[in-house]
């Protein structure tokens, strides 16, 4: 009986860790950090110096890849897709699938 409880505790811990691994809020926070590091002075009114490659590299270094498959990843006037958190997904398989499950239940 105690072994069963021990296994349930392990499974619960694993589920909690998996849910934390794909958290969209962490992804959005990381995007903001990358924005601060890569945007020109005067952003967003000054997009002349914006470098999408730097933004993409920053997110890649943080464990995300650019992906336009989410319905909220849409082009808006004068705002590049590279600054939309919905246009990035975790780059490891487990984090990606946890992210996909989270997105199924997330509403905007």
Secondary structure as UniProt FT lines:
FT   HELIX           2..21
FT   HELIX           24..38
FT   TURN            41..45
FT   TURN            48..49
FT   HELIX           52..61
FT   TURN            62..63
FT   STRAND          64..66
FT   TURN            71..72
FT   TURN            77..78
FT   HELIX           81..83
FT   HELIX           85..87
FT   STRAND          88..90
FT   HELIX           93..105
//
